[in-house]
Amino acid sequence: MLYVDDLNDAADQLGLRVADSGANVLLAVGGYNVVFDRLVEVDDIRYAAPSQVAVDLLTGPGRNPSEGQALLDWMERHESEWRSRPAGGGTGSAP
């Protein structure tokens, strides 16, 4: 899932097309800025916090909920890694 400012513009820039089923990319406009809290930046790419990704996956379509559970399992096993990341765009490694 990618949070973007403009769905149509992002889809055009990324060369994406609408799919009724079997989509493998989800674009969303963040209704609240919380989706951008605790970003992690690696090699000029910004990643959402694992906790935000887990929430998004658990409530997403298709196999997203099982992927969300797998992420929660990873988070439980590696709590010191993801909790120790600096808030607000610090650098680190993505899970």
C-alpha atoms as an extended CHARMM CRD file, in Angstrom:
* protein
*
        95  EXT
         1         1  MET       CA              0.0000000000        0.0000000000        0.0000000000  PROA      1               0.0000000000
         2         2  LEU       CA              1.2150000000        3.4510000000       -0.8710000000  PROA      2               0.0000000000
         3         3  TYR       CA             -0.0980000000        6.5950000000        0.7730000000  PROA      3               0.0000000000
         4         4  VAL       CA             -0.2820000000        9.3670000000       -1.7960000000  PROA      4               0.0000000000
         5         5  ASP       CA             -1.6580000000       12.8870000000       -2.0860000000  PROA      5               0.0000000000
         6         6  ASP       CA             -3.5070000000       12.3080000000       -5.3680000000  PROA      6               0.0000000000
         7         7  LEU       CA             -4.6840000000        8.8310000000       -6.4250000000  PROA      7               0.0000000000
         8         8  ASN       CA             -4.9750000000        9.5130000000      -10.1580000000  PROA      8               0.0000000000
         9         9  ASP       CA             -1.6650000000       11.3570000000      -10.3950000000  PROA      9               0.0000000000
        10        10  ALA       CA              0.1640000000        8.6150000000       -8.4900000000  PROA      10              0.0000000000
        11        11  ALA       CA             -1.3950000000        5.8680000000      -10.6190000000  PROA      11              0.0000000000
        12        12  ASP       CA             -0.3580000000        7.7070000000      -13.7890000000  PROA      12              0.0000000000
        13        13  GLN       CA              3.1980000000        8.3250000000      -12.5560000000  PROA      13              0.0000000000
        14        14  LEU       CA              3.5850000000        4.6810000000      -11.5180000000  PROA      14              0.0000000000
        15        15  GLY       CA              1.9850000000        3.2970000000      -14.6760000000  PROA      15              0.0000000000
        16        16  LEU       CA             -0.7540000000        1.5050000000      -12.7250000000  PROA      16              0.0000000000
        17        17  ARG       CA             -4.1750000000        0.5470000000      -13.9880000000  PROA      17              0.0000000000
        18        18  VAL       CA             -7.4040000000       -0.2360000000      -12.1590000000  PROA      18              0.0000000000
        19        19  ALA       CA             -8.0990000000       -3.8920000000      -11.3670000000  PROA      19              0.0000000000
        20        20  ASP       CA            -11.4280000000       -5.2260000000      -10.1130000000  PROA      20              0.0000000000
        21        21  SER       CA             -9.7080000000       -8.2180000000       -8.5070000000  PROA      21              0.0000000000
        22        22  GLY       CA             -6.2050000000       -9.5390000000       -8.0050000000  PROA      22              0.0000000000
        23        23  ALA       CA             -4.6730000000       -6.1230000000       -7.3930000000  PROA      23              0.0000000000
        24        24  ASN       CA             -1.1320000000       -6.1930000000       -6.0580000000  PROA      24              0.0000000000
        25        25  VAL       CA             -0.7420000000       -2.4640000000       -5.3930000000  PROA      25              0.0000000000
        26        26  LEU       CA             -3.0790000000       -0.4040000000       -3.2380000000  PROA      26              0.0000000000
        27        27  LEU       CA             -3.0460000000        3.3790000000       -3.3110000000  PROA      27              0.0000000000
        28        28  ALA       CA             -4.6400000000        5.3300000000       -0.4840000000  PROA      28              0.0000000000
        29        29  VAL       CA             -4.9790000000        8.9340000000        0.5460000000  PROA      29              0.0000000000
        30        30  GLY       CA             -4.2000000000        9.1330000000        4.2560000000  PROA      30              0.0000000000
        31        31  GLY       CA             -7.2310000000       10.6170000000        5.9750000000  PROA      31              0.0000000000
        32        32  TYR       CA             -5.1350000000       11.3930000000        9.0340000000  PROA      32              0.0000000000
        33        33  ASN       CA             -1.4770000000       12.2960000000        9.3740000000  PROA      33              0.0000000000
        34        34  VAL       CA             -0.9760000000        9.4170000000       11.8220000000  PROA      34              0.0000000000
        35        35  VAL       CA             -0.1180000000        7.1950000000        8.8430000000  PROA      35              0.0000000000
        36        36  PHE       CA              3.0820000000        9.2230000000        8.5200000000  PROA      36              0.0000000000
        37        37  ASP       CA              4.1190000000        8.9680000000       12.1870000000  PROA      37              0.0000000000
        38        38  ARG       CA              7.3440000000        7.1030000000       12.9410000000  PROA      38              0.0000000000
        39        39  LEU       CA              8.4480000000        6.8350000000        9.3270000000  PROA      39              0.0000000000
        40        40  VAL       CA             11.6960000000        5.0270000000        8.6410000000  PROA      40              0.0000000000
        41        41  GLU       CA             13.8680000000        6.2440000000        5.7810000000  PROA      41              0.0000000000
        42        42  VAL       CA             16.3010000000        3.8790000000        4.0790000000  PROA      42              0.0000000000
        43        43  ASP       CA             18.1650000000        4.8700000000        0.9070000000  PROA      43              0.0000000000
        44        44  ASP       CA             15.7960000000        7.8140000000        0.2980000000  PROA      44              0.0000000000
        45        45  ILE       CA             12.7070000000        5.5740000000        0.5220000000  PROA      45              0.0000000000
        46        46  ARG       CA             10.2200000000        6.2350000000        3.3140000000  PROA      46              0.0000000000
        47        47  TYR       CA              8.5660000000        3.2750000000        5.0100000000  PROA      47              0.0000000000
        48        48  ALA       CA              5.5540000000        3.4500000000        7.3000000000  PROA      48              0.0000000000
        49        49  ALA       CA              5.9980000000        2.2650000000       10.8660000000  PROA      49              0.0000000000
        50        50  PRO       CA              5.4930000000       -1.4860000000       11.2800000000  PROA      50              0.0000000000
        51        51  SER       CA              2.5330000000       -0.8090000000       13.5790000000  PROA      51              0.0000000000
        52        52  GLN       CA              0.7960000000        1.2600000000       10.8680000000  PROA      52              0.0000000000
        53        53  VAL       CA              1.5100000000       -1.3590000000        8.2210000000  PROA      53              0.0000000000
        54        54  ALA       CA              0.0830000000       -4.0730000000       10.4930000000  PROA      54              0.0000000000
        55        55  VAL       CA             -3.1630000000       -2.1230000000       10.9980000000  PROA      55              0.0000000000
        56        56  ASP       CA             -3.4820000000       -1.4960000000        7.2660000000  PROA      56              0.0000000000
        57        57  LEU       CA             -2.8620000000       -5.1490000000        6.4030000000  PROA      57              0.0000000000
        58        58  LEU       CA             -5.2040000000       -6.5300000000        9.0580000000  PROA      58              0.0000000000
        59        59  THR       CA             -8.0540000000       -4.4410000000        7.6500000000  PROA      59              0.0000000000
        60        60  GLY       CA             -7.1480000000       -4.8850000000        3.9800000000  PROA      60              0.0000000000
        61        61  PRO       CA             -8.5910000000       -7.1010000000        1.2530000000  PROA      61              0.0000000000
        62        62  GLY       CA             -7.6070000000      -10.5700000000        0.0860000000  PROA      62              0.0000000000
        63        63  ARG       CA             -4.6620000000      -12.1190000000        1.8460000000  PROA      63              0.0000000000
        64        64  ASN       CA             -3.7170000000       -8.8580000000        3.5790000000  PROA      64              0.0000000000
        65        65  PRO       CA             -5.0320000000      -10.0130000000        6.9890000000  PROA      65              0.0000000000
        66        66  SER       CA             -2.7710000000      -13.0860000000        6.9930000000  PROA      66              0.0000000000
        67        67  GLU       CA              0.1650000000      -10.9030000000        5.9650000000  PROA      67              0.0000000000
        68        68  GLY       CA             -0.7500000000       -8.5440000000        8.8030000000  PROA      68              0.0000000000
        69        69  GLN       CA             -0.6850000000      -11.4340000000       11.2540000000  PROA      69              0.0000000000
        70        70  ALA       CA              2.7240000000      -12.5040000000        9.9370000000  PROA      70              0.0000000000
        71        71  LEU       CA              3.9720000000       -8.9540000000       10.5130000000  PROA      71              0.0000000000
        72        72  LEU       CA              2.5590000000       -8.9500000000       14.0640000000  PROA      72              0.0000000000
        73        73  ASP       CA              4.3860000000      -12.2350000000       14.6860000000  PROA      73              0.0000000000
        74        74  TRP       CA              7.6260000000      -10.6460000000       13.4080000000  PROA      74              0.0000000000
        75        75  MET       CA              7.0190000000       -7.5750000000       15.5680000000  PROA      75              0.0000000000
        76        76  GLU       CA              6.5800000000       -9.7510000000       18.6500000000  PROA      76              0.0000000000
        77        77  ARG       CA              9.8380000000      -11.6240000000       17.9790000000  PROA      77              0.0000000000
        78        78  HSD       CA             11.7950000000       -8.4300000000       17.1560000000  PROA      78              0.0000000000
        79        79  GLU       CA             10.2420000000       -5.8540000000       19.4490000000  PROA      79              0.0000000000
        80        80  SER       CA             13.5240000000       -4.1690000000       20.3460000000  PROA      80              0.0000000000
        81        81  GLU       CA             14.2790000000       -3.5660000000       16.6470000000  PROA      81              0.0000000000
        82        82  TRP       CA             11.1060000000       -1.7620000000       15.6460000000  PROA      82              0.0000000000
        83        83  ARG       CA             10.4370000000        0.0050000000       18.9560000000  PROA      83              0.0000000000
        84        84  SER       CA             13.9370000000        1.4790000000       19.1100000000  PROA      84              0.0000000000
        85        85  ARG       CA             13.6160000000        3.3610000000       15.8300000000  PROA      85              0.0000000000
        86        86  PRO       CA             13.5680000000        7.1280000000       16.1440000000  PROA      86              0.0000000000
        87        87  ALA       CA             10.2060000000        8.8050000000       15.6440000000  PROA      87              0.0000000000
        88        88  GLY       CA              9.5670000000       11.2270000000       12.8220000000  PROA      88              0.0000000000
        89        89  GLY       CA             11.6550000000        9.9690000000        9.9480000000  PROA      89              0.0000000000
        90        90  GLY       CA             14.7620000000        8.4920000000       11.4640000000  PROA      90              0.0000000000
        91        91  THR       CA             16.9720000000        6.1840000000        9.4910000000  PROA      91              0.0000000000
        92        92  GLY       CA             17.1320000000        2.4670000000        9.9900000000  PROA      92              0.0000000000
        93        93  SER       CA             16.4430000000       -0.8060000000        8.2400000000  PROA      93              0.0000000000
        94        94  ALA       CA             12.9890000000       -1.7710000000        7.0620000000  PROA      94              0.0000000000
        95        95  PRO       CA             11.4960000000       -5.0340000000        8.4010000000  PROA      95              0.0000000000
